[in-house]
Structures are given as C-alpha cells and as structure tokens.
C-alpha cells in the first residue's frame, strides 16, 4: 500500500514537471544563461526567448531576468540563482499535499520484498553533446545548492509558496549531506507559515535550529537562529496555530 501511494505521488510530480508550459524573457540585466532540455550546454539568453518546462535558467552575480508567464503575470529571478522553468508552474494545494505525503512515505522503513520498486529522486536526466563545448559558468561549479536556494527564495518573493516548498525539498533530496546551518529548513518554515501550515512550519523551524551546529561568530547564522526562536515562540503562543497543519 505504501509503495502504491509513493508511486502515485511520484507520478503526479513527474506529470507536473513535463506538462507543456512556456515563459517569455521580457527583460534582463547582466549575465543570464539558459540550458535547453537534455543539453548540458549553457547559452546566452536573449530578450524575447521562449523557454519550455524542461529548460533551466541561470542569473549571474549582479544580474536579473524578468519572465512573462502564460497568464501574463511576470516573475523576476535575481542574481546568483538557478531555476528550472517547470518550477514556475503553479503547484495546487492537492499536488502539494500528495508531494508532502511522498516525502513522508520516503522516511518510513518499509520491509524489503522481491516486488519492491526502487524509485530515486525525480530529476531531469541530461546528456552531453560531444560536438558542443559547454559555456563555462564558474558559479555553477561551486555551492550549487545555494544557487538553487536563491531560485527557491525568488519563488517565495513572488508568493509561490507551494512551489517554494517543493523546491526546497528537492534541494534537500539532491544534497543529502548538505551542511547549511539550518538555512533550507528555515526557509521551509517561512513558506509553510505563509501557507498557514503552522504544524509543518514549527517542525521545519525546529529542524533548522537543530541543524545549526555552531554560529562561529557569523552574524548571518546568529540572526537566523534568533529569527527561528522568535518564529517558534510566535507559533507556540498562538492558540489557533496549535490546531493548524498538525
């Protein structure tokens, strides 16, 4: 039964990712690159370019790109960020619920059986073209997770909270040994809180606090720790929040 639930959830998220969806580049500043479908080659972006679900966009330092979505709304991706175009398709409440269920099922210890289906993280499999030399993008060679996190934060800024939740979980699944001083779970807590999922928000904030090993005097980490504690105090002191998202 668990395997069937997991498979249904995975298939749903796959269908979200591959469903036809396009955006147009309307404005851009600085170094903006795109990667088409299964290719590994990055090419310079251009105003007016049409990007599809399987494409990926990268915005370098001090850069930004404004994209127009199918509903004529716009989305801005700031600098030092990377985002799959499929991440811009609105995730419904039901889709988010099923996705979260799949994450919960993955955390359960299911007895091995001969019929068990092993499903790894769903992601686009990219092949390289020998005849094309890939453009060197230095930022993509280090701390990939931070570029993806910046993309997820852009989703938060645009109030795509459900999309952001899915993206943050993808980052955690893609980088299982990530040492981020609670950054991703802190962002997850903020997204869940914005979705009025107080129970899940508290769990995420608590995990974020546990992942902060030592601030080492870093102001950013000290401030994050203070914000996490303030959020936990706020959620705990609100009687209504205790009945939400549990």
C-alpha positions, -999 to +999 in steps of 0.1 A: +000+000+000+028+024+009+046+016-023+014+024-043+009+058-025+046+066-031+043+057-068+012+078-073+028+108-057+059+104-078+039+101-110+019+132-101+051+153-096+066+139-128+034+150-147+037+185-132+073+188-144+068+175-180+034+191-188+037+217-216+045+251-201+063+281-216+076+315-205+090+345-224+121+365-214+109+401-213+138+420-195+173+410-184+204+426-170+239+412-167+249+376-172+218+354-179+222+319-194+198+292-204+201+254-208+178+236-232+161+204-222+186+175-221+216+195-232+245+204-210+255+234-230+247+268-215+240+296-240+234+334-235+198+343-230+181+369-252+151+391-247+121+375-264+133+340-260+107+313-253+116+288-226+099+255-220+093+233-190+124+212-195+147+243-198+167+259-170+177+295-165+207+309-146+213+345-135+248+355-125+261+380-100+245+414-101+221+401-128+184+396-131+158+384-156+121+391-158+099+364-174+063+366-185+042+335-177+013+321-197-012+340-175+006+373-184+020+376-149+057+383-145+084+366-124+117+381-115+148+360-109+176+379-091+213+373-092+233+342-083+203+320-089+192+290-109+157+278-116+140+251-137+112+266-158+090+238-146+093+252-111+072+282-122+041+261-129+017+267-100+015+238-076-020+233-063-030+225-028-038+189-037-005+184-055+014+199-025-004+175-002+005+145-023+041+156-026+044+160+011+029+126+016+055+112-008+082+128+014+067+112+045+065+078+029+102+080+019+110+085+055+093+053+066+112+020+070+094-004+045+103-041+047+122-053+016+103-076-008+111-091-042+084-070-057+095-037-042+100-009-067+130+014-060+124+050-071+152+075-068+148+113-067+129+125-098+151+148-119+158+156-155+185+133-169+208+153-191+231+140-218+261+159-232+266+166-269+301+159-279+301+184-307+292+214-285+316+229-259+297+239-228+300+275-218+319+278-185+298+293-158+321+295-127+292+298-101+277+265-113+309+247-102+306+255-065+278+256-040+251+246-065+226+243-036+229+280-028+221+289-064+190+267-063+181+281-028+182+316-043+159+304-070+135+290-044+136+322-025+126+340-057+095+318-057+088+329-021+092+366-031+066+361-058+043+344-033+047+310-050+048+294-015+037+259-025+062+258-054+089+270-030+081+242-006+086+216-033+118+233-045+133+233-010+126+196-006+141+189-039+173+207-027+174+186+005+169+154-015+195+164-041+221+173-015+217+148+013+249+157+031+242+194+029+256+215+058+237+247+055+234+258+092+196+254+090+191+277+061+169+255+039+146+243+068+143+279+080+131+289+045+107+259+046+093+271+079+087+305+064+069+290+033+048+267+055+039+296+078+028+317+047+006+287+037-010+287+072+005+252+078+016+261+113+023+225+124+047+219+095+062+253+100+070+245+136+086+212+126+107+229+099+119+256+123+128+231+149+148+211+124+165+243+113+175+250+149+189+215+153+210+218+121+228+249+134+259+233+147+278+264+157+274+300+147+312+305+147+305+342+152+289+345+118+263+373+120+241+357+094+238+325+114+233+343+147+204+363+132+189+332+116+190+315+150+172+344+166+146+345+139+139+308+143+134+311+180+112+341+175+091+321+150+088+291+173+077+314+202+052+331+180+037+299+167+036+283+202+020+313+218-008+315+192-036+291+203-051+289+168-017+278+153-017+247+175-047+234+155-033+242+121-011+220+100-007+192+126 
